[in-house]
Amino acid sequence: MKYTVRNKDGEVAFESRAELQNAARTGLVEADDEVKSEGDANWKRAASITWLTTDTAKKPGPINNPFFRWMLLSSLGAIAAFWLIYRGRSEKSYEMQAAGVGIVVVVAIILMRVTTNAQRRR
């Protein structure tokens, strides 16, 4: 079933309910917009459509986002590397310093990978 959404900027047609839900989830369809299904004569506010508003309220948490997980891992790695290098210098332990530098290299590789993947998705 096709759906049409209108707001002050104009009208947009969606081929299916799933497309409309995805548009609402991404913010393309807002609560103040009006929605009309194919064959229906009346426009309804998007906020009054229960299946549309309940799906938009269920946003995934940040832990489900791979970008967030990589950034969290990079931050923890950077903290660990800083600590190892600092402790290694204060205790004159070259092994700890080398481990810290190794973690810095791994963090740099992770950040380069995240950046290139984000650039490809644009």
PDB file as gemmi writes it, atoms N, CA and C in Angstrom:
CRYST1    1.000    1.000    1.000  90.00  90.00  90.00 P 1                      
ATOM      1  N   MET A   1       0.845  -1.169   0.000  1.00  0.00           N  
ATOM      2  CA  MET A   1       0.000   0.000   0.000  1.00  0.00           C  
ATOM      3  C   MET A   1       0.890   1.231   0.000  1.00  0.00           C  
ATOM      4  N   LYS A   2       0.547   2.216  -0.800  1.00  0.00           N  
ATOM      5  CA  LYS A   2       1.316   3.451  -0.895  1.00  0.00           C  
ATOM      6  C   LYS A   2       0.844   4.453   0.159  1.00  0.00           C  
ATOM      7  N   TYR A   3       1.793   5.259   0.614  1.00  0.00           N  
ATOM      8  CA  TYR A   3       1.502   6.306   1.588  1.00  0.00           C  
ATOM      9  C   TYR A   3       2.052   7.628   1.059  1.00  0.00           C  
ATOM     10  N   THR A   4       1.330   8.704   1.321  1.00  0.00           N  
ATOM     11  CA  THR A   4       1.767  10.040   0.946  1.00  0.00           C  
ATOM     12  C   THR A   4       1.910  10.871   2.216  1.00  0.00           C  
ATOM     13  N   VAL A   5       3.004  11.572   2.297  1.00  0.00           N  
ATOM     14  CA  VAL A   5       3.282  12.430   3.448  1.00  0.00           C  
ATOM     15  C   VAL A   5       3.393  13.863   2.937  1.00  0.00           C  
ATOM     16  N   ARG A   6       2.732  14.777   3.642  1.00  0.00           N  
ATOM     17  CA  ARG A   6       2.852  16.184   3.261  1.00  0.00           C  
ATOM     18  C   ARG A   6       3.195  17.024   4.481  1.00  0.00           C  
ATOM     19  N   ASN A   7       3.940  18.073   4.198  1.00  0.00           N  
ATOM     20  CA  ASN A   7       4.266  19.073   5.204  1.00  0.00           C  
ATOM     21  C   ASN A   7       4.405  20.413   4.499  1.00  0.00           C  
ATOM     22  N   LYS A   8       4.967  21.391   5.157  1.00  0.00           N  
ATOM     23  CA  LYS A   8       5.046  22.730   4.577  1.00  0.00           C  
ATOM     24  C   LYS A   8       5.953  22.773   3.347  1.00  0.00           C  
ATOM     25  N   ASP A   9       6.846  21.789   3.206  1.00  0.00           N  
ATOM     26  CA  ASP A   9       7.773  21.762   2.077  1.00  0.00           C  
ATOM     27  C   ASP A   9       7.205  21.069   0.843  1.00  0.00           C  
ATOM     28  N   GLY A  10       6.132  20.299   1.005  1.00  0.00           N  
ATOM     29  CA  GLY A  10       5.549  19.589  -0.135  1.00  0.00           C  
ATOM     30  C   GLY A  10       5.104  18.195   0.241  1.00  0.00           C  
ATOM     31  N   GLU A  11       4.976  17.343  -0.775  1.00  0.00           N  
ATOM     32  CA  GLU A  11       4.506  15.971  -0.572  1.00  0.00           C  
ATOM     33  C   GLU A  11       5.557  14.974  -1.044  1.00  0.00           C  
ATOM     34  N   VAL A  12       5.584  13.833  -0.339  1.00  0.00           N  
ATOM     35  CA  VAL A  12       6.472  12.736  -0.700  1.00  0.00           C  
ATOM     36  C   VAL A  12       5.662  11.457  -0.649  1.00  0.00           C  
ATOM     37  N   ALA A  13       5.847  10.583  -1.641  1.00  0.00           N  
ATOM     38  CA  ALA A  13       5.133   9.306  -1.687  1.00  0.00           C  
ATOM     39  C   ALA A  13       6.086   8.179  -1.299  1.00  0.00           C  
ATOM     40  N   PHE A  14       5.558   7.235  -0.535  1.00  0.00           N  
ATOM     41  CA  PHE A  14       6.313   6.054  -0.129  1.00  0.00           C  
ATOM     42  C   PHE A  14       5.587   4.824  -0.640  1.00  0.00           C  
ATOM     43  N   GLU A  15       6.337   3.863  -1.147  1.00  0.00           N  
ATOM     44  CA  GLU A  15       5.752   2.682  -1.777  1.00  0.00           C  
ATOM     45  C   GLU A  15       5.188   1.675  -0.781  1.00  0.00           C  
ATOM     46  N   SER A  16       5.706   1.671   0.439  1.00  0.00           N  
ATOM     47  CA  SER A  16       5.261   0.659   1.401  1.00  0.00           C  
ATOM     48  C   SER A  16       5.293   1.222   2.817  1.00  0.00           C  
ATOM     49  N   ARG A  17       4.704   0.442   3.709  1.00  0.00           N  
ATOM     50  CA  ARG A  17       4.687   0.812   5.123  1.00  0.00           C  
ATOM     51  C   ARG A  17       6.108   0.806   5.696  1.00  0.00           C  
ATOM     52  N   ALA A  18       6.911  -0.155   5.248  1.00  0.00           N  
ATOM     53  CA  ALA A  18       8.287  -0.256   5.739  1.00  0.00           C  
ATOM     54  C   ALA A  18       9.103   0.972   5.344  1.00  0.00           C  
ATOM     55  N   GLU A  19       8.902   1.469   4.120  1.00  0.00           N  
ATOM     56  CA  GLU A  19       9.615   2.679   3.693  1.00  0.00           C  
ATOM     57  C   GLU A  19       9.202   3.881   4.533  1.00  0.00           C  
ATOM     58  N   LEU A  20       7.913   3.970   4.834  1.00  0.00           N  
ATOM     59  CA  LEU A  20       7.421   5.079   5.655  1.00  0.00           C  
ATOM     60  C   LEU A  20       7.991   4.992   7.070  1.00  0.00           C  
ATOM     61  N   GLN A  21       8.031   3.785   7.630  1.00  0.00           N  
ATOM     62  CA  GLN A  21       8.598   3.613   8.970  1.00  0.00           C  
ATOM     63  C   GLN A  21      10.082   3.967   8.980  1.00  0.00           C  
ATOM     64  N   ASN A  22      10.793   3.567   7.946  1.00  0.00           N  
ATOM     65  CA  ASN A  22      12.218   3.891   7.865  1.00  0.00           C  
ATOM     66  C   ASN A  22      12.422   5.399   7.749  1.00  0.00           C  
ATOM     67  N   ALA A  23      11.573   6.055   6.970  1.00  0.00           N  
ATOM     68  CA  ALA A  23      11.675   7.522   6.841  1.00  0.00           C  
ATOM     69  C   ALA A  23      11.389   8.204   8.172  1.00  0.00           C  
ATOM     70  N   ALA A  24      10.429   7.683   8.924  1.00  0.00           N  
ATOM     71  CA  ALA A  24      10.124   8.259  10.237  1.00  0.00           C  
ATOM     72  C   ALA A  24      11.270   8.005  11.214  1.00  0.00           C  
ATOM     73  N   ARG A  25      11.870   6.836  11.119  1.00  0.00           N  
ATOM     74  CA  ARG A  25      12.972   6.485  12.007  1.00  0.00           C  
ATOM     75  C   ARG A  25      14.185   7.371  11.756  1.00  0.00           C  
ATOM     76  N   THR A  26      14.419   7.729  10.512  1.00  0.00           N  
ATOM     77  CA  THR A  26      15.577   8.556  10.179  1.00  0.00           C  
ATOM     78  C   THR A  26      15.304  10.041  10.315  1.00  0.00           C  
ATOM     79  N   GLY A  27      14.051  10.415  10.588  1.00  0.00           N  
ATOM     80  CA  GLY A  27      13.735  11.815  10.813  1.00  0.00           C  
ATOM     81  C   GLY A  27      13.182  12.539   9.600  1.00  0.00           C  
ATOM     82  N   LEU A  28      13.008  11.824   8.491  1.00  0.00           N  
ATOM     83  CA  LEU A  28      12.450  12.454   7.298  1.00  0.00           C  
ATOM     84  C   LEU A  28      10.973  12.794   7.500  1.00  0.00           C  
ATOM     85  N   VAL A  29      10.261  11.920   8.203  1.00  0.00           N  
ATOM     86  CA  VAL A  29       8.856  12.167   8.537  1.00  0.00           C  
ATOM     87  C   VAL A  29       8.808  12.552  10.013  1.00  0.00           C  
ATOM     88  N   GLU A  30       8.251  13.729  10.288  1.00  0.00           N  
ATOM     89  CA  GLU A  30       8.176  14.219  11.666  1.00  0.00           C  
ATOM     90  C   GLU A  30       6.761  14.078  12.198  1.00  0.00           C  
ATOM     91  N   ALA A  31       6.593  14.299  13.495  1.00  0.00           N  
ATOM     92  CA  ALA A  31       5.301  14.111  14.156  1.00  0.00           C  
ATOM     93  C   ALA A  31       4.233  15.070  13.640  1.00  0.00           C  
ATOM     94  N   ASP A  32       4.621  16.253  13.186  1.00  0.00           N  
ATOM     95  CA  ASP A  32       3.651  17.238  12.709  1.00  0.00           C  
ATOM     96  C   ASP A  32       3.236  17.017  11.257  1.00  0.00           C  
ATOM     97  N   ASP A  33       3.921  16.155  10.547  1.00  0.00           N  
ATOM     98  CA  ASP A  33       3.581  15.897   9.150  1.00  0.00           C  
ATOM     99  C   ASP A  33       2.244  15.163   9.055  1.00  0.00           C  
ATOM    100  N   GLU A  34       1.599  15.285   7.907  1.00  0.00           N  
ATOM    101  CA  GLU A  34       0.324  14.609   7.679  1.00  0.00           C  
ATOM    102  C   GLU A  34       0.546  13.432   6.745  1.00  0.00           C  
ATOM    103  N   VAL A  35      -0.139  12.322   7.049  1.00  0.00           N  
ATOM    104  CA  VAL A  35       0.036  11.085   6.298  1.00  0.00           C  
ATOM    105  C   VAL A  35      -1.319  10.638   5.768  1.00  0.00           C  
ATOM    106  N   LYS A  36      -1.317  10.169   4.522  1.00  0.00           N  
ATOM    107  CA  LYS A  36      -2.533   9.634   3.920  1.00  0.00           C  
ATOM    108  C   LYS A  36      -2.171   8.336   3.216  1.00  0.00           C  
ATOM    109  N   SER A  37      -2.945   7.280   3.483  1.00  0.00           N  
ATOM    110  CA  SER A  37      -2.701   6.021   2.807  1.00  0.00           C  
ATOM    111  C   SER A  37      -3.459   5.992   1.489  1.00  0.00           C  
ATOM    112  N   GLU A  38      -3.043   5.095   0.614  1.00  0.00           N  
ATOM    113  CA  GLU A  38      -3.668   4.959  -0.695  1.00  0.00           C  
ATOM    114  C   GLU A  38      -5.137   4.552  -0.535  1.00  0.00           C  
ATOM    115  N   GLY A  39      -6.026   5.281  -1.154  1.00  0.00           N  
ATOM    116  CA  GLY A  39      -7.449   4.992  -1.072  1.00  0.00           C  
ATOM    117  C   GLY A  39      -8.148   5.674   0.087  1.00  0.00           C  
ATOM    118  N   ASP A  40      -7.397   6.316   0.966  1.00  0.00           N  
ATOM    119  CA  ASP A  40      -7.987   7.024   2.111  1.00  0.00           C  
ATOM    120  C   ASP A  40      -8.142   8.491   1.742  1.00  0.00           C  
ATOM    121  N   ALA A  41      -9.252   9.085   2.121  1.00  0.00           N  
ATOM    122  CA  ALA A  41      -9.514  10.486   1.778  1.00  0.00           C  
ATOM    123  C   ALA A  41      -9.009  11.450   2.840  1.00  0.00           C  
ATOM    124  N   ASN A  42      -8.827  10.988   4.070  1.00  0.00           N  
ATOM    125  CA  ASN A  42      -8.453  11.866   5.187  1.00  0.00           C  
ATOM    126  C   ASN A  42      -6.960  11.817   5.457  1.00  0.00           C  
ATOM    127  N   TRP A  43      -6.429  12.988   5.782  1.00  0.00           N  
ATOM    128  CA  TRP A  43      -5.038  13.097   6.217  1.00  0.00           C  
ATOM    129  C   TRP A  43      -4.996  12.937   7.734  1.00  0.00           C  
ATOM    130  N   LYS A  44      -3.969  12.236   8.221  1.00  0.00           N  
ATOM    131  CA  LYS A  44      -3.780  12.048   9.661  1.00  0.00           C  
ATOM    132  C   LYS A  44      -2.407  12.572  10.035  1.00  0.00           C  
ATOM    133  N   ARG A  45      -2.315  13.134  11.238  1.00  0.00           N  
ATOM    134  CA  ARG A  45      -1.013  13.542  11.738  1.00  0.00           C  
ATOM    135  C   ARG A  45      -0.159  12.304  11.993  1.00  0.00           C  
ATOM    136  N   ALA A  46       1.111  12.386  11.694  1.00  0.00           N  
ATOM    137  CA  ALA A  46       2.008  11.247  11.879  1.00  0.00           C  
ATOM    138  C   ALA A  46       2.066  10.826  13.345  1.00  0.00           C  
ATOM    139  N   ALA A  47       1.926  11.777  14.256  1.00  0.00           N  
ATOM    140  CA  ALA A  47       1.973  11.462  15.687  1.00  0.00           C  
ATOM    141  C   ALA A  47       0.780  10.614  16.123  1.00  0.00           C  
ATOM    142  N   SER A  48      -0.329  10.663  15.377  1.00  0.00           N  
ATOM    143  CA  SER A  48      -1.517   9.904  15.768  1.00  0.00           C  
ATOM    144  C   SER A  48      -1.519   8.484  15.221  1.00  0.00           C  
ATOM    145  N   ILE A  49      -0.583   8.137  14.366  1.00  0.00           N  
ATOM    146  CA  ILE A  49      -0.499   6.785  13.806  1.00  0.00           C  
ATOM    147  C   ILE A  49       0.363   5.944  14.738  1.00  0.00           C  
ATOM    148  N   THR A  50      -0.257   4.995  15.423  1.00  0.00           N  
ATOM    149  CA  THR A  50       0.446   4.261  16.477  1.00  0.00           C  
ATOM    150  C   THR A  50       1.595   3.419  15.936  1.00  0.00           C  
ATOM    151  N   TRP A  51       1.405   2.714  14.839  1.00  0.00           N  
ATOM    152  CA  TRP A  51       2.485   1.863  14.324  1.00  0.00           C  
ATOM    153  C   TRP A  51       3.659   2.684  13.801  1.00  0.00           C  
ATOM    154  N   LEU A  52       3.419   3.935  13.499  1.00  0.00           N  
ATOM    155  CA  LEU A  52       4.501   4.797  13.026  1.00  0.00           C  
ATOM    156  C   LEU A  52       5.265   5.409  14.196  1.00  0.00           C  
ATOM    157  N   THR A  53       4.555   5.836  15.226  1.00  0.00           N  
ATOM    158  CA  THR A  53       5.219   6.477  16.363  1.00  0.00           C  
ATOM    159  C   THR A  53       5.889   5.468  17.284  1.00  0.00           C  
ATOM    160  N   THR A  54       5.349   4.267  17.425  1.00  0.00           N  
ATOM    161  CA  THR A  54       5.979   3.294  18.316  1.00  0.00           C  
ATOM    162  C   THR A  54       7.291   2.797  17.740  1.00  0.00           C  
ATOM    163  N   ASP A  55       7.388   2.674  16.420  1.00  0.00           N  
ATOM    164  CA  ASP A  55       8.648   2.250  15.825  1.00  0.00           C  
ATOM    165  C   ASP A  55       9.707   3.327  15.911  1.00  0.00           C  
ATOM    166  N   THR A  56       9.295   4.595  15.812  1.00  0.00           N  
ATOM    167  CA  THR A  56      10.288   5.661  15.891  1.00  0.00           C  
ATOM    168  C   THR A  56      10.787   5.837  17.321  1.00  0.00           C  
ATOM    169  N   ALA A  57       9.985   5.438  18.307  1.00  0.00           N  
ATOM    170  CA  ALA A  57      10.425   5.563  19.698  1.00  0.00           C  
ATOM    171  C   ALA A  57      11.468   4.511  20.050  1.00  0.00           C  
ATOM    172  N   LYS A  58      11.512   3.407  19.303  1.00  0.00           N  
ATOM    173  CA  LYS A  58      12.462   2.339  19.578  1.00  0.00           C  
ATOM    174  C   LYS A  58      13.755   2.575  18.814  1.00  0.00           C  
ATOM    175  N   LYS A  59      14.541   3.502  19.281  1.00  0.00           N  
ATOM    176  CA  LYS A  59      15.823   3.760  18.651  1.00  0.00           C  
ATOM    177  C   LYS A  59      16.857   2.850  19.287  1.00  0.00           C  
ATOM    178  N   PRO A  60      17.727   2.275  18.470  1.00  0.00           N  
ATOM    179  CA  PRO A  60      18.731   1.389  19.044  1.00  0.00           C  
ATOM    180  C   PRO A  60      19.712   2.168  19.911  1.00  0.00           C  
ATOM    181  N   GLY A  61      20.193   1.513  20.941  1.00  0.00           N  
ATOM    182  CA  GLY A  61      21.148   2.153  21.834  1.00  0.00           C  
ATOM    183  C   GLY A  61      22.495   2.321  21.153  1.00  0.00           C  
ATOM    184  N   PRO A  62      23.359   3.101  21.738  1.00  0.00           N  
ATOM    185  CA  PRO A  62      24.656   3.353  21.102  1.00  0.00           C  
ATOM    186  C   PRO A  62      25.540   2.115  21.011  1.00  0.00           C  
ATOM    187  N   ILE A  63      25.340   1.155  21.895  1.00  0.00           N  
ATOM    188  CA  ILE A  63      26.179  -0.045  21.870  1.00  0.00           C  
ATOM    189  C   ILE A  63      25.890  -0.888  20.633  1.00  0.00           C  
ATOM    190  N   ASN A  64      24.726  -0.703  19.998  1.00  0.00           N  
ATOM    191  CA  ASN A  64      24.408  -1.435  18.776  1.00  0.00           C  
ATOM    192  C   ASN A  64      25.018  -0.792  17.541  1.00  0.00           C  
ATOM    193  N   ASN A  65      25.608   0.367  17.697  1.00  0.00           N  
ATOM    194  CA  ASN A  65      26.223   1.074  16.586  1.00  0.00           C  
ATOM    195  C   ASN A  65      27.698   0.668  16.491  1.00  0.00           C  
ATOM    196  N   PRO A  66      28.121   0.075  15.362  1.00  0.00           N  
ATOM    197  CA  PRO A  66      29.522  -0.355  15.256  1.00  0.00           C  
ATOM    198  C   PRO A  66      30.507   0.808  15.363  1.00  0.00           C  
ATOM    199  N   PHE A  67      30.127   1.982  14.852  1.00  0.00           N  
ATOM    200  CA  PHE A  67      30.989   3.154  14.969  1.00  0.00           C  
ATOM    201  C   PHE A  67      31.260   3.472  16.444  1.00  0.00           C  
ATOM    202  N   PHE A  68      30.221   3.427  17.276  1.00  0.00           N  
ATOM    203  CA  PHE A  68      30.378   3.696  18.703  1.00  0.00           C  
ATOM    204  C   PHE A  68      31.311   2.671  19.346  1.00  0.00           C  
ATOM    205  N   ARG A  69      31.139   1.402  18.989  1.00  0.00           N  
ATOM    206  CA  ARG A  69      31.992   0.357  19.584  1.00  0.00           C  
ATOM    207  C   ARG A  69      33.456   0.560  19.217  1.00  0.00           C  
ATOM    208  N   TRP A  70      33.733   0.896  17.948  1.00  0.00           N  
ATOM    209  CA  TRP A  70      35.121   1.126  17.547  1.00  0.00           C  
ATOM    210  C   TRP A  70      35.702   2.341  18.254  1.00  0.00           C  
ATOM    211  N   MET A  71      34.889   3.385  18.391  1.00  0.00           N  
ATOM    212  CA  MET A  71      35.390   4.588  19.066  1.00  0.00           C  
ATOM    213  C   MET A  71      35.622   4.324  20.555  1.00  0.00           C  
ATOM    214  N   LEU A  72      34.761   3.534  21.172  1.00  0.00           N  
ATOM    215  CA  LEU A  72      34.951   3.169  22.573  1.00  0.00           C  
ATOM    216  C   LEU A  72      36.230   2.349  22.738  1.00  0.00           C  
ATOM    217  N   LEU A  73      36.427   1.380  21.850  1.00  0.00           N  
ATOM    218  CA  LEU A  73      37.642   0.568  21.901  1.00  0.00           C  
ATOM    219  C   LEU A  73      38.882   1.441  21.695  1.00  0.00           C  
ATOM    220  N   SER A  74      38.812   2.382  20.775  1.00  0.00           N  
ATOM    221  CA  SER A  74      39.953   3.273  20.521  1.00  0.00           C  
ATOM    222  C   SER A  74      40.242   4.149  21.730  1.00  0.00           C  
ATOM    223  N   SER A  75      39.198   4.664  22.361  1.00  0.00           N  
ATOM    224  CA  SER A  75      39.397   5.513  23.541  1.00  0.00           C  
ATOM    225  C   SER A  75      40.022   4.728  24.687  1.00  0.00           C  
ATOM    226  N   LEU A  76      39.506   3.533  24.926  1.00  0.00           N  
ATOM    227  CA  LEU A  76      40.082   2.704  25.991  1.00  0.00           C  
ATOM    228  C   LEU A  76      41.521   2.318  25.670  1.00  0.00           C  
ATOM    229  N   GLY A  77      41.783   2.023  24.398  1.00  0.00           N  
ATOM    230  CA  GLY A  77      43.152   1.697  23.990  1.00  0.00           C  
ATOM    231  C   GLY A  77      44.094   2.872  24.176  1.00  0.00           C  
ATOM    232  N   ALA A  78      43.629   4.067  23.849  1.00  0.00           N  
ATOM    233  CA  ALA A  78      44.470   5.256  24.011  1.00  0.00           C  
ATOM    234  C   ALA A  78      44.776   5.509  25.483  1.00  0.00           C  
ATOM    235  N   ILE A  79      43.785   5.306  26.330  1.00  0.00           N  
ATOM    236  CA  ILE A  79      44.008   5.482  27.779  1.00  0.00           C  
ATOM    237  C   ILE A  79      45.015   4.456  28.290  1.00  0.00           C  
ATOM    238  N   ALA A  80      44.851   3.200  27.854  1.00  0.00           N  
ATOM    239  CA  ALA A  80      45.784   2.149  28.274  1.00  0.00           C  
ATOM    240  C   ALA A  80      47.196   2.445  27.771  1.00  0.00           C  
ATOM    241  N   ALA A  81      47.298   2.901  26.528  1.00  0.00           N  
ATOM    242  CA  ALA A  81      48.623   3.215  25.975  1.00  0.00           C  
ATOM    243  C   ALA A  81      49.280   4.350  26.749  1.00  0.00           C  
ATOM    244  N   PHE A  82      48.512   5.386  27.055  1.00  0.00           N  
ATOM    245  CA  PHE A  82      49.052   6.506  27.820  1.00  0.00           C  
ATOM    246  C   PHE A  82      49.547   6.027  29.179  1.00  0.00           C  
ATOM    247  N   TRP A  83      48.735   5.206  29.838  1.00  0.00           N  
ATOM    248  CA  TRP A  83      49.111   4.707  31.165  1.00  0.00           C  
ATOM    249  C   TRP A  83      50.389   3.860  31.084  1.00  0.00           C  
ATOM    250  N   LEU A  84      50.460   2.961  30.084  1.00  0.00           N  
ATOM    251  CA  LEU A  84      51.645   2.112  29.961  1.00  0.00           C  
ATOM    252  C   LEU A  84      52.903   2.925  29.676  1.00  0.00           C  
ATOM    253  N   ILE A  85      52.784   3.906  28.800  1.00  0.00           N  
ATOM    254  CA  ILE A  85      53.955   4.730  28.481  1.00  0.00           C  
ATOM    255  C   ILE A  85      54.380   5.557  29.696  1.00  0.00           C  
ATOM    256  N   TYR A  86      53.411   6.121  30.404  1.00  0.00           N  
ATOM    257  CA  TYR A  86      53.724   6.924  31.588  1.00  0.00           C  
ATOM    258  C   TYR A  86      54.377   6.070  32.679  1.00  0.00           C  
ATOM    259  N   ARG A  87      53.767   4.917  32.976  1.00  0.00           N  
ATOM    260  CA  ARG A  87      54.346   4.031  34.005  1.00  0.00           C  
ATOM    261  C   ARG A  87      55.696   3.487  33.572  1.00  0.00           C  
ATOM    262  N   GLY A  88      55.825   3.192  32.298  1.00  0.00           N  
ATOM    263  CA  GLY A  88      57.108   2.677  31.795  1.00  0.00           C  
ATOM    264  C   GLY A  88      58.221   3.694  31.923  1.00  0.00           C  
ATOM    265  N   ARG A  89      57.898   4.954  31.692  1.00  0.00           N  
ATOM    266  CA  ARG A  89      58.925   5.998  31.833  1.00  0.00           C  
ATOM    267  C   ARG A  89      59.286   6.224  33.301  1.00  0.00           C  
ATOM    268  N   SER A  90      58.257   6.187  34.170  1.00  0.00           N  
ATOM    269  CA  SER A  90      58.552   6.443  35.587  1.00  0.00           C  
ATOM    270  C   SER A  90      59.298   5.269  36.227  1.00  0.00           C  
ATOM    271  N   GLU A  91      59.056   4.064  35.762  1.00  0.00           N  
ATOM    272  CA  GLU A  91      59.749   2.884  36.314  1.00  0.00           C  
ATOM    273  C   GLU A  91      60.948   2.481  35.467  1.00  0.00           C  
ATOM    274  N   LYS A  92      61.220   3.225  34.415  1.00  0.00           N  
ATOM    275  CA  LYS A  92      62.303   2.927  33.478  1.00  0.00           C  
ATOM    276  C   LYS A  92      62.184   1.505  32.921  1.00  0.00           C  
ATOM    277  N   SER A  93      60.957   1.163  32.541  1.00  0.00           N  
ATOM    278  CA  SER A  93      60.682  -0.153  31.972  1.00  0.00           C  
ATOM    279  C   SER A  93      60.401   0.014  30.481  1.00  0.00           C  
ATOM    280  N   TYR A  94      61.362  -0.414  29.672  1.00  0.00           N  
ATOM    281  CA  TYR A  94      61.205  -0.274  28.234  1.00  0.00           C  
ATOM    282  C   TYR A  94      60.135  -1.209  27.674  1.00  0.00           C  
ATOM    283  N   GLU A  95      59.896  -2.305  28.371  1.00  0.00           N  
ATOM    284  CA  GLU A  95      58.858  -3.235  27.913  1.00  0.00           C  
ATOM    285  C   GLU A  95      57.471  -2.599  28.006  1.00  0.00           C  
ATOM    286  N   MET A  96      57.215  -1.892  29.102  1.00  0.00           N  
ATOM    287  CA  MET A  96      55.920  -1.218  29.250  1.00  0.00           C  
ATOM    288  C   MET A  96      55.771  -0.114  28.217  1.00  0.00           C  
ATOM    289  N   GLN A  97      56.837   0.622  27.985  1.00  0.00           N  
ATOM    290  CA  GLN A  97      56.777   1.681  26.974  1.00  0.00           C  
ATOM    291  C   GLN A  97      56.531   1.088  25.585  1.00  0.00           C  
ATOM    292  N   ALA A  98      57.182  -0.009  25.286  1.00  0.00           N  
ATOM    293  CA  ALA A  98      57.006  -0.658  23.980  1.00  0.00           C  
ATOM    294  C   ALA A  98      55.574  -1.168  23.830  1.00  0.00           C  
ATOM    295  N   ALA A  99      55.016  -1.720  24.910  1.00  0.00           N  
ATOM    296  CA  ALA A  99      53.624  -2.172  24.860  1.00  0.00           C  
ATOM    297  C   ALA A  99      52.683  -0.995  24.609  1.00  0.00           C  
ATOM    298  N   GLY A 100      52.964   0.133  25.261  1.00  0.00           N  
ATOM    299  CA  GLY A 100      52.154   1.334  25.048  1.00  0.00           C  
ATOM    300  C   GLY A 100      52.230   1.824  23.614  1.00  0.00           C  
ATOM    301  N   VAL A 101      53.415   1.823  23.049  1.00  0.00           N  
ATOM    302  CA  VAL A 101      53.584   2.251  21.658  1.00  0.00           C  
ATOM    303  C   VAL A 101      52.885   1.267  20.721  1.00  0.00           C  
ATOM    304  N   GLY A 102      52.934  -0.018  21.047  1.00  0.00           N  
ATOM    305  CA  GLY A 102      52.221  -1.021  20.242  1.00  0.00           C  
ATOM    306  C   GLY A 102      50.720  -0.771  20.248  1.00  0.00           C  
ATOM    307  N   ILE A 103      50.193  -0.438  21.412  1.00  0.00           N  
ATOM    308  CA  ILE A 103      48.753  -0.138  21.497  1.00  0.00           C  
ATOM    309  C   ILE A 103      48.423   1.128  20.721  1.00  0.00           C  
ATOM    310  N   VAL A 104      49.320   2.116  20.746  1.00  0.00           N  
ATOM    311  CA  VAL A 104      49.105   3.336  19.968  1.00  0.00           C  
ATOM    312  C   VAL A 104      49.012   3.005  18.482  1.00  0.00           C  
ATOM    313  N   VAL A 105      49.856   2.117  18.005  1.00  0.00           N  
ATOM    314  CA  VAL A 105      49.820   1.724  16.596  1.00  0.00           C  
ATOM    315  C   VAL A 105      48.496   1.029  16.268  1.00  0.00           C  
ATOM    316  N   VAL A 106      48.042   0.143  17.149  1.00  0.00           N  
ATOM    317  CA  VAL A 106      46.771  -0.546  16.929  1.00  0.00           C  
ATOM    318  C   VAL A 106      45.608   0.450  16.922  1.00  0.00           C  
ATOM    319  N   VAL A 107      45.627   1.391  17.856  1.00  0.00           N  
ATOM    320  CA  VAL A 107      44.566   2.415  17.906  1.00  0.00           C  
ATOM    321  C   VAL A 107      44.586   3.254  16.629  1.00  0.00           C  
ATOM    322  N   ALA A 108      45.762   3.603  16.151  1.00  0.00           N  
ATOM    323  CA  ALA A 108      45.862   4.389  14.918  1.00  0.00           C  
ATOM    324  C   ALA A 108      45.295   3.613  13.733  1.00  0.00           C  
ATOM    325  N   ILE A 109      45.563   2.322  13.661  1.00  0.00           N  
ATOM    326  CA  ILE A 109      45.021   1.495  12.576  1.00  0.00           C  
ATOM    327  C   ILE A 109      43.500   1.428  12.664  1.00  0.00           C  
ATOM    328  N   ILE A 110      42.979   1.259  13.879  1.00  0.00           N  
ATOM    329  CA  ILE A 110      41.520   1.213  14.060  1.00  0.00           C  
ATOM    330  C   ILE A 110      40.897   2.531  13.619  1.00  0.00           C  
ATOM    331  N   LEU A 111      41.472   3.646  14.021  1.00  0.00           N  
ATOM    332  CA  LEU A 111      40.912   4.948  13.657  1.00  0.00           C  
ATOM    333  C   LEU A 111      40.997   5.208  12.155  1.00  0.00           C  
ATOM    334  N   MET A 112      42.060   4.751  11.512  1.00  0.00           N  
ATOM    335  CA  MET A 112      42.144   4.893  10.055  1.00  0.00           C  
ATOM    336  C   MET A 112      41.072   4.056   9.370  1.00  0.00           C  
ATOM    337  N   ARG A 113      40.844   2.857   9.886  1.00  0.00           N  
ATOM    338  CA  ARG A 113      39.821   1.988   9.297  1.00  0.00           C  
ATOM    339  C   ARG A 113      38.423   2.585   9.473  1.00  0.00           C  
ATOM    340  N   VAL A 114      38.132   3.079  10.658  1.00  0.00           N  
ATOM    341  CA  VAL A 114      36.831   3.705  10.903  1.00  0.00           C  
ATOM    342  C   VAL A 114      36.634   4.909   9.988  1.00  0.00           C  
ATOM    343  N   THR A 115      37.673   5.705   9.832  1.00  0.00           N  
ATOM    344  CA  THR A 115      37.576   6.898   8.990  1.00  0.00           C  
ATOM    345  C   THR A 115      37.361   6.530   7.527  1.00  0.00           C  
ATOM    346  N   THR A 116      38.100   5.560   7.016  1.00  0.00           N  
ATOM    347  CA  THR A 116      37.922   5.187   5.614  1.00  0.00           C  
ATOM    348  C   THR A 116      36.570   4.546   5.371  1.00  0.00           C  
ATOM    349  N   ASN A 117      36.085   3.746   6.309  1.00  0.00           N  
ATOM    350  CA  ASN A 117      34.751   3.149   6.156  1.00  0.00           C  
ATOM    351  C   ASN A 117      33.663   4.215   6.196  1.00  0.00           C  
ATOM    352  N   ALA A 118      33.814   5.200   7.057  1.00  0.00           N  
ATOM    353  CA  ALA A 118      32.831   6.273   7.116  1.00  0.00           C  
ATOM    354  C   ALA A 118      32.854   7.090   5.831  1.00  0.00           C  
ATOM    355  N   GLN A 119      34.017   7.310   5.279  1.00  0.00           N  
ATOM    356  CA  GLN A 119      34.128   8.061   4.028  1.00  0.00           C  
ATOM    357  C   GLN A 119      33.494   7.299   2.873  1.00  0.00           C  
ATOM    358  N   ARG A 120      33.650   5.985   2.833  1.00  0.00           N  
ATOM    359  CA  ARG A 120      33.035   5.176   1.767  1.00  0.00           C  
ATOM    360  C   ARG A 120      31.532   5.196   1.834  1.00  0.00           C  
ATOM    361  N   ARG A 121      30.972   5.251   3.032  1.00  0.00           N  
ATOM    362  CA  ARG A 121      29.521   5.229   3.193  1.00  0.00           C  
ATOM    363  C   ARG A 121      28.862   6.538   2.809  1.00  0.00           C  
ATOM    364  N   ARG A 122      29.616   7.597   2.745  1.00  0.00           N  
ATOM    365  CA  ARG A 122      29.047   8.905   2.384  1.00  0.00           C  
ATOM    366  C   ARG A 122      28.576   8.876   1.018  1.00  0.00           C  
TER     367      ARG A 122                                                      
END                                                                             
